[in-house]
């Protein structure tokens, strides 16, 4: 289990490596990237949902077309 001192040491090392001026920019970039990523995932799942229902509709319309052809023959 990590103690508080591990977290303090980690934060100090991050501040030394990146500097206090760069950290807000890095946090903003990560936040924007996560927002874009979540938006793309949502769009992908929204795109998949209608595609799954369309084949069933096309099959039923194909069955209807076959029935009409048989009736006309």
Number of C-alpha atoms within 10 A of each C-alpha: 4 6 7 9 9 11 11 11 11 12 12 12 12 13 14 10 11 11 12 11 9 11 14 11 11 12 11 11 12 12 12 12 12 12 11 12 12 12 11 12 11 12 11 11 10 11 11 11 10 10 10 10 10 11 11 11 11 11 11 12 12 12 12 12 12 12 11 11 10 9 8 7 5
